Amino acid sequence: MVLIWVFIFQVLFNIFKVLEIRYTLHHQTRQLMMNSIWMNLVSLASTFYSIDALLKGNFAVIIFYIAGNLVGKYIGMKIEVNERGESVSSNLY
């Protein structure tokens, strides 16, 4: 179950990371601040579960960590955000 949590947290972290870049580029301060809060909370959870799994000898967590990175960046790049910072579509193909 820990592996799935690491995967989900990494997907979310990378979506937030891509959105952070977009909000910074468009000078959307309010959206950037809210995004940063969520990004840091998800990062903390991902780091906690990943290190805990590694210390227990579960090295498969590395694969889920990297896979979550890749999937999160892909989804993050496919989300379109309008000028107000709202998601307007998510064409994943």
Secondary structure, 3 states (H helix, E strand, C coil): CHHHHHHHHHHHHHHHHHHHHHHHHCCCHHHHHHHHHHHHHHHHHHHHHHHHHHHCCCCCHHHHHHHHHHHHHHHHHHEEECCCCCEEEECCC
